[in-house]
Amino acid sequence: MPPTRIPTFVQRSRLGKKIFQIRNGVLEISTSRLSTGFAEHRFDLQTLDPDYQPRTGRLHILLILGGVGLVLSLAVLWGLQNQTVIPREAVPYFSYWPGMMLAVSLGWVVYGTRRVEYYVFCNHWKKPAFDIVREPAQTEECTRFILALVEHIKLAQSDLPAAERQTRAQAITSELLLVAPPPPIRRKWKLSILCGVLACGLPLIPGLANLIDPLLELIVFALCAGSAAWCYFSFDAREPHRWWSLVGAGLSAIPVFFY
């Protein structure tokens, strides 16, 4: 007899990574933690309310950090433009890092402004037990899992015999896994390396500096900021190869000191 497949949903969202699994009438949730690995939570399906609550929200922590970063970077840039200690011709070299901080902070604000759609499941006492985030890239996969979870909750609370409940649970699982979800896109670390390579390589192309001289410094700066931003997004998305994005971030620092 083939092994019973377990209904699983891997949540990859801006609010963090979670793994949801339904097995033996229990919902198991593994939450990713940077410091302690995975935190495990278990919920008996008989204690859950099948009527979930759809909600939306924003990432206020990113909005706060991005706003503080914008204010600080703008203050540093204003101070560099109005100071009298550093020679005027050397000011652009000291403006790279606050400029990159400005670009990254702006990215945080944009990233946190987009609303997040999530669904709250409660227990019998109408107290929130857990939530499931549905990102645009996982719309179909998340919807199918939520519908299957609701059916499993109703089935666990029914008066059907145990054998019939198990048969129906397997049927729900088969329907859930009938369409394989699309593989997640993991390319943020590649974009970080690409931006870093371009930031280092463009000034070395013969004749390019004379051709786009007024814009070359701005383009290199934008590539450096983009490399740092994609490195952050790669770690935020917990991509398997996210450590390679540090190569791109390191390359993006070279133009600051050598060009």
Contacts in CASP RR format, 6 or more apart in sequence:
PFRMAT RR
TARGET T0000
AUTHOR 0000-0000-0000
METHOD contacts of the structure
MODEL  1
MPPTRIPTFVQRSRLGKKIFQIRNGVLEISTSRLSTGFAEHRFDLQTLDP
DYQPRTGRLHILLILGGVGLVLSLAVLWGLQNQTVIPREAVPYFSYWPGM
MLAVSLGWVVYGTRRVEYYVFCNHWKKPAFDIVREPAQTEECTRFILALV
EHIKLAQSDLPAAERQTRAQAITSELLLVAPPPPIRRKWKLSILCGVLAC
GLPLIPGLANLIDPLLELIVFALCAGSAAWCYFSFDAREPHRWWSLVGAG
LSAIPVFFY
4 170 0 8 1.000
4 173 0 8 1.000
5 173 0 8 1.000
5 174 0 8 1.000
5 177 0 8 1.000
6 21 0 8 1.000
6 22 0 8 1.000
6 23 0 8 1.000
6 173 0 8 1.000
7 21 0 8 1.000
7 22 0 8 1.000
7 145 0 8 1.000
7 148 0 8 1.000
7 149 0 8 1.000
7 152 0 8 1.000
7 172 0 8 1.000
7 173 0 8 1.000
7 176 0 8 1.000
7 177 0 8 1.000
8 19 0 8 1.000
8 20 0 8 1.000
8 21 0 8 1.000
8 22 0 8 1.000
8 145 0 8 1.000
9 19 0 8 1.000
9 20 0 8 1.000
9 132 0 8 1.000
9 141 0 8 1.000
9 142 0 8 1.000
9 145 0 8 1.000
10 17 0 8 1.000
10 18 0 8 1.000
10 19 0 8 1.000
10 20 0 8 1.000
11 17 0 8 1.000
11 18 0 8 1.000
11 19 0 8 1.000
11 20 0 8 1.000
11 132 0 8 1.000
11 133 0 8 1.000
11 138 0 8 1.000
11 142 0 8 1.000
12 135 0 8 1.000
12 137 0 8 1.000
12 138 0 8 1.000
12 184 0 8 1.000
12 237 0 8 1.000
12 238 0 8 1.000
13 116 0 8 1.000
13 133 0 8 1.000
13 134 0 8 1.000
13 135 0 8 1.000
13 138 0 8 1.000
14 59 0 8 1.000
14 111 0 8 1.000
14 112 0 8 1.000
14 114 0 8 1.000
14 116 0 8 1.000
14 133 0 8 1.000
14 135 0 8 1.000
14 236 0 8 1.000
15 59 0 8 1.000
15 116 0 8 1.000
15 118 0 8 1.000
15 133 0 8 1.000
16 31 0 8 1.000
16 32 0 8 1.000
16 133 0 8 1.000
16 238 0 8 1.000
17 31 0 8 1.000
17 32 0 8 1.000
17 238 0 8 1.000
18 29 0 8 1.000
18 30 0 8 1.000
18 31 0 8 1.000
18 32 0 8 1.000
18 132 0 8 1.000
18 133 0 8 1.000
19 29 0 8 1.000
19 30 0 8 1.000
19 38 0 8 1.000
20 27 0 8 1.000
20 28 0 8 1.000
20 29 0 8 1.000
20 132 0 8 1.000
20 145 0 8 1.000
20 149 0 8 1.000
21 27 0 8 1.000
21 28 0 8 1.000
21 30 0 8 1.000
22 28 0 8 1.000
22 45 0 8 1.000
22 148 0 8 1.000
22 149 0 8 1.000
22 152 0 8 1.000
22 173 0 8 1.000
25 44 0 8 1.000
25 45 0 8 1.000
25 46 0 8 1.000
25 152 0 8 1.000
25 156 0 8 1.000
25 169 0 8 1.000
26 42 0 8 1.000
26 43 0 8 1.000
26 44 0 8 1.000
26 45 0 8 1.000
27 42 0 8 1.000
27 43 0 8 1.000
27 45 0 8 1.000
27 48 0 8 1.000
27 130 0 8 1.000
27 149 0 8 1.000
28 40 0 8 1.000
28 41 0 8 1.000
28 42 0 8 1.000
29 40 0 8 1.000
29 41 0 8 1.000
29 42 0 8 1.000
29 43 0 8 1.000
29 130 0 8 1.000
30 38 0 8 1.000
30 39 0 8 1.000
30 40 0 8 1.000
30 41 0 8 1.000
31 38 0 8 1.000
31 39 0 8 1.000
31 41 0 8 1.000
32 38 0 8 1.000
32 238 0 8 1.000
33 39 0 8 1.000
41 130 0 8 1.000
43 123 0 8 1.000
43 129 0 8 1.000
43 130 0 8 1.000
44 156 0 8 1.000
45 152 0 8 1.000
45 153 0 8 1.000
45 156 0 8 1.000
45 157 0 8 1.000
46 156 0 8 1.000
46 157 0 8 1.000
47 123 0 8 1.000
47 124 0 8 1.000
48 121 0 8 1.000
48 122 0 8 1.000
48 123 0 8 1.000
48 124 0 8 1.000
48 129 0 8 1.000
48 153 0 8 1.000
49 121 0 8 1.000
49 122 0 8 1.000
49 123 0 8 1.000
49 124 0 8 1.000
49 126 0 8 1.000
49 153 0 8 1.000
50 150 0 8 1.000
50 153 0 8 1.000
50 154 0 8 1.000
50 157 0 8 1.000
51 122 0 8 1.000
52 119 0 8 1.000
52 120 0 8 1.000
52 121 0 8 1.000
52 122 0 8 1.000
52 146 0 8 1.000
52 150 0 8 1.000
53 119 0 8 1.000
53 120 0 8 1.000
53 122 0 8 1.000
54 117 0 8 1.000
54 118 0 8 1.000
54 119 0 8 1.000
55 117 0 8 1.000
55 118 0 8 1.000
55 119 0 8 1.000
55 120 0 8 1.000
55 131 0 8 1.000
56 115 0 8 1.000
56 116 0 8 1.000
56 117 0 8 1.000
56 118 0 8 1.000
57 115 0 8 1.000
57 116 0 8 1.000
57 118 0 8 1.000
58 112 0 8 1.000
58 113 0 8 1.000
58 114 0 8 1.000
58 115 0 8 1.000
58 116 0 8 1.000
59 111 0 8 1.000
59 112 0 8 1.000
59 116 0 8 1.000
62 108 0 8 1.000
62 109 0 8 1.000
62 111 0 8 1.000
62 112 0 8 1.000
63 108 0 8 1.000
63 109 0 8 1.000
63 112 0 8 1.000
63 113 0 8 1.000
65 105 0 8 1.000
65 108 0 8 1.000
66 105 0 8 1.000
66 106 0 8 1.000
66 107 0 8 1.000
66 108 0 8 1.000
66 109 0 8 1.000
67 105 0 8 1.000
67 108 0 8 1.000
67 109 0 8 1.000
68 105 0 8 1.000
69 101 0 8 1.000
69 102 0 8 1.000
69 105 0 8 1.000
69 108 0 8 1.000
70 102 0 8 1.000
70 105 0 8 1.000
70 106 0 8 1.000
70 109 0 8 1.000
72 98 0 8 1.000
72 101 0 8 1.000
73 98 0 8 1.000
73 99 0 8 1.000
73 101 0 8 1.000
73 102 0 8 1.000
73 105 0 8 1.000
74 102 0 8 1.000
76 98 0 8 1.000
76 101 0 8 1.000
77 95 0 8 1.000
77 98 0 8 1.000
77 99 0 8 1.000
77 102 0 8 1.000
80 86 0 8 1.000
80 91 0 8 1.000
80 94 0 8 1.000
80 95 0 8 1.000
80 98 0 8 1.000
81 91 0 8 1.000
86 94 0 8 1.000
92 217 0 8 1.000
93 256 0 8 1.000
96 221 0 8 1.000
96 224 0 8 1.000
96 255 0 8 1.000
96 256 0 8 1.000
97 256 0 8 1.000
99 221 0 8 1.000
99 225 0 8 1.000
100 221 0 8 1.000
100 224 0 8 1.000
100 225 0 8 1.000
100 228 0 8 1.000
100 252 0 8 1.000
102 225 0 8 1.000
103 222 0 8 1.000
103 225 0 8 1.000
103 226 0 8 1.000
103 228 0 8 1.000
103 229 0 8 1.000
104 225 0 8 1.000
104 228 0 8 1.000
104 229 0 8 1.000
104 232 0 8 1.000
107 229 0 8 1.000
111 233 0 8 1.000
116 133 0 8 1.000
116 135 0 8 1.000
117 133 0 8 1.000
117 134 0 8 1.000
117 135 0 8 1.000
118 131 0 8 1.000
118 132 0 8 1.000
118 133 0 8 1.000
118 134 0 8 1.000
119 131 0 8 1.000
119 132 0 8 1.000
119 134 0 8 1.000
119 146 0 8 1.000
120 128 0 8 1.000
120 130 0 8 1.000
120 131 0 8 1.000
121 128 0 8 1.000
121 129 0 8 1.000
121 130 0 8 1.000
121 131 0 8 1.000
121 132 0 8 1.000
121 149 0 8 1.000
122 128 0 8 1.000
122 129 0 8 1.000
123 129 0 8 1.000
132 142 0 8 1.000
132 145 0 8 1.000
132 146 0 8 1.000
133 142 0 8 1.000
134 142 0 8 1.000
134 143 0 8 1.000
134 146 0 8 1.000
135 142 0 8 1.000
137 184 0 8 1.000
137 185 0 8 1.000
138 181 0 8 1.000
138 184 0 8 1.000
140 179 0 8 1.000
140 181 0 8 1.000
141 181 0 8 1.000
141 182 0 8 1.000
144 176 0 8 1.000
144 179 0 8 1.000
145 176 0 8 1.000
148 172 0 8 1.000
148 173 0 8 1.000
148 175 0 8 1.000
148 176 0 8 1.000
151 172 0 8 1.000
152 169 0 8 1.000
152 172 0 8 1.000
155 165 0 8 1.000
155 168 0 8 1.000
155 169 0 8 1.000
155 172 0 8 1.000
156 165 0 8 1.000
158 165 0 8 1.000
160 168 0 8 1.000
186 237 0 8 1.000
186 239 0 8 1.000
186 240 0 8 1.000
186 241 0 8 1.000
188 230 0 8 1.000
188 233 0 8 1.000
188 234 0 8 1.000
188 237 0 8 1.000
188 239 0 8 1.000
188 242 0 8 1.000
188 245 0 8 1.000
189 230 0 8 1.000
189 231 0 8 1.000
189 234 0 8 1.000
189 239 0 8 1.000
189 241 0 8 1.000
189 242 0 8 1.000
189 243 0 8 1.000
189 244 0 8 1.000
189 245 0 8 1.000
191 230 0 8 1.000
192 226 0 8 1.000
192 227 0 8 1.000
192 228 0 8 1.000
192 230 0 8 1.000
192 231 0 8 1.000
192 234 0 8 1.000
192 244 0 8 1.000
192 245 0 8 1.000
192 247 0 8 1.000
192 248 0 8 1.000
192 249 0 8 1.000
193 227 0 8 1.000
193 244 0 8 1.000
193 245 0 8 1.000
193 247 0 8 1.000
193 248 0 8 1.000
193 251 0 8 1.000
195 223 0 8 1.000
195 224 0 8 1.000
195 226 0 8 1.000
195 227 0 8 1.000
195 230 0 8 1.000
195 248 0 8 1.000
195 252 0 8 1.000
196 223 0 8 1.000
196 224 0 8 1.000
196 227 0 8 1.000
196 248 0 8 1.000
196 249 0 8 1.000
196 250 0 8 1.000
196 251 0 8 1.000
196 252 0 8 1.000
197 248 0 8 1.000
197 251 0 8 1.000
198 223 0 8 1.000
199 220 0 8 1.000
199 223 0 8 1.000
199 224 0 8 1.000
199 227 0 8 1.000
199 251 0 8 1.000
199 252 0 8 1.000
199 254 0 8 1.000
199 255 0 8 1.000
200 251 0 8 1.000
200 254 0 8 1.000
200 255 0 8 1.000
202 208 0 8 1.000
202 216 0 8 1.000
202 219 0 8 1.000
202 220 0 8 1.000
202 223 0 8 1.000
203 209 0 8 1.000
203 216 0 8 1.000
203 220 0 8 1.000
203 255 0 8 1.000
203 259 0 8 1.000
208 216 0 8 1.000
209 216 0 8 1.000
212 219 0 8 1.000
220 255 0 8 1.000
220 259 0 8 1.000
223 252 0 8 1.000
224 252 0 8 1.000
224 253 0 8 1.000
224 255 0 8 1.000
224 256 0 8 1.000
225 252 0 8 1.000
226 252 0 8 1.000
227 248 0 8 1.000
227 249 0 8 1.000
227 250 0 8 1.000
227 251 0 8 1.000
227 252 0 8 1.000
228 249 0 8 1.000
228 252 0 8 1.000
230 245 0 8 1.000
231 245 0 8 1.000
231 246 0 8 1.000
231 248 0 8 1.000
231 249 0 8 1.000
234 242 0 8 1.000
234 245 0 8 1.000
235 242 0 8 1.000
235 245 0 8 1.000
239 245 0 8 1.000
END
